[in-house]
Amino acid sequence: MKSVLLVNKIKAKKNIGSNRSKYGIIFALPWIIGLCAFYFYPLLSSMYYSFTNYNIAGSSQFVGLTNYIQLLNDSMFWTGISNTLIYAFMQLPLSVVLGVTIALLLNIKIKGQGIFRTLFFIPSLVPAVAVAILFQWLLEAQFGLVNYLLDIVGITGPGWLGDPTWAKPSVVMMSLWIIGNTFLIYLAGLQDISQEYYDAAEVDGANPFRKIWHVTIPLLTPVIFFNVVVGLINALQEFTLPYTLTSGTGSPADSLMFYSMYLYNNAFLYMRMGYASAMAWILFVLIMIITLIILKTSKRWVFYQGDK
């Protein structure tokens, strides 16, 4: 009799488990369908199109590696890569230094702390298109506010967006103006550091600067690592600012022809979807390689609380 009851209990538990699994799949089904429709299908389609001469206007033919070979001989392709890499390696270190510095300052307990945090975060709510239009006026070579202020103190302002040398630094400046989300992540990381580490450093006679250098920065490296990876991926896909500033032309002298812009022009201006798909996969591989390098080297400079 007891064995029969035990068997019935086991069967009941199995039925409950199977029902839960069924309901779980049913509730997750819309998300799974969306993932397949809007991620996996476009991903596989772009891979296929990269081996064809597909365009919106006509039929497509399989051309093998022709698109990839043409890209290697396309001077504008290399211009786009170099512009994007230069921008990324200018913007990323500055965003880390500026973000950590702002977070450290806003972590100091002073009167009106919440107001200062809000003021620094508000610019990140402004759309990138609006930021580009605003800075077009601020950085205008002849009548812009920045050069006007420089002229007051006797400094001749550069051409900014009209000068190939200063065009990319100008875009970097715009991107740094909207790093509110980044400094919030750093701020959260600072508040997660245990007070015990600071107390131990104080016992050893460390001054505030030594505490920052030997305690805060090392224990903040996991957050820095996260922001470096995410920031790198975003920087290598930068599109909105340069496109809005140049209307897709990449002027002056192609100094703002970023990789994503050239990809967009090939896809929707020249209707070369196969060529653009090949560009997209090359960008994907480039991002993967750089990200893997960062992941590989992270063991040397990323420290976690509790690690010996």
Protein Blocks (a to p, Z undefined) as FASTA:
>chain_A
ZZmmmmmmmmmmmmmmmmmmmmmmmmmmmmmmmmmmmmmmmmmmmmmmmmpccdfklccd
dehjmmmmmmmmmmklmmmmmmmmmmmmmmmmmmmmmmmmmmmmmmpccehklmmmmmmm
mmmmpcfklmmmmmmmmmpmklgmklmmmmmnopacdeklmpmklmmmmmmmmmmmmmmm
mmmmmmmmmmmpcfklmmmmmmnopafklmmmmmmmmmmmmmmmmmmmmmmmmmmmgfkl
mmmmnnonopahhllmcfklmmmmmmmmnopaklmmmmmmmmmmmmmmmmmmmmmmmmmm
pccehiZZ
